[in-house]
Amino acid sequence: VTTLKSFCRFCHAMCGIEVEVVDGRVERVRGDRDNPITRGFSCIKGRSLPEQLDHPERLRESLVRGADGCLTPIAAEAAMDEIAAALRQIIDRDGPRALALYAGTAAYQSSVTLPFARAWMAGIGSPSYYTSLTIDQPNKIVAPQIHGSFLGGLQSFDSSDVWMLFGCNAIVSMYGGTAGFPSFNPTRRLRDALARGLDLIVVDPRRTETARMASLHLPVRPGEDATLLAGMLRIILEEELY
């Protein structure tokens, strides 16, 4: 058994992992206790990578669907030529805006994918470029453009006295937004913060795993986040707490 150190590419947390390899085949993945950031943490997704790599239905080559509906292998170069011809036909018939490109979360983990995708769409002349940010959370882009944003920087999680989460089950999703909630080994990081005195407030209709650890859980009705925030803003303004 050969043990190699690497990092998990399944999600944005990119946890440090140790990979056991036998005869060129990945047999086991576990968290790397020597990693100074994740300190041995790994989730079920990362530990399932061996099954993903060797899954019998894994796509290992380009396929083309024939007239009979069956898929047969095709050389990558030939596949790109066929795709290019089909795209050319669409552009000639309907114009460049008929083509759209979607870049998922993994694209943000690559220094090549996003610039290449943007350049490709610019070359075509289509503005229809979408990402996981524009599809399911566009207000993160729209709101700062309309209202502006605080220029003083973000408060770090490790130096905060209070932390509030809205509809975010961070210790399961391993994503607490751009404000700094740790996405790596979040349960341990949160326990350490609570031990040092952090007050955690979770606003969520459901008593999530994160809500169970909260100092205060506010189970608002679904869709009433804005009502709670409006009430908080009113108190801040009326009592001049700003």
Secondary structure by P-SEA (a helix, b strand, c coil): cbbbbbbbccccccccbbbbbccccccbbbbccccccccccccccccaaaaaaaccccccbbbbbccccbbbbbcaaaaaaaaaaaaaaaaaccccccbbbbbccccccccccaaaaaaaaaaacccccccccccccaaaaaaaaacccccccccccccccbbbbcccccccccccccccccccaaaaaaaaaaaabbbbbbbccccccccccccccccccccaaaaaaaaaaaaaaaaccc
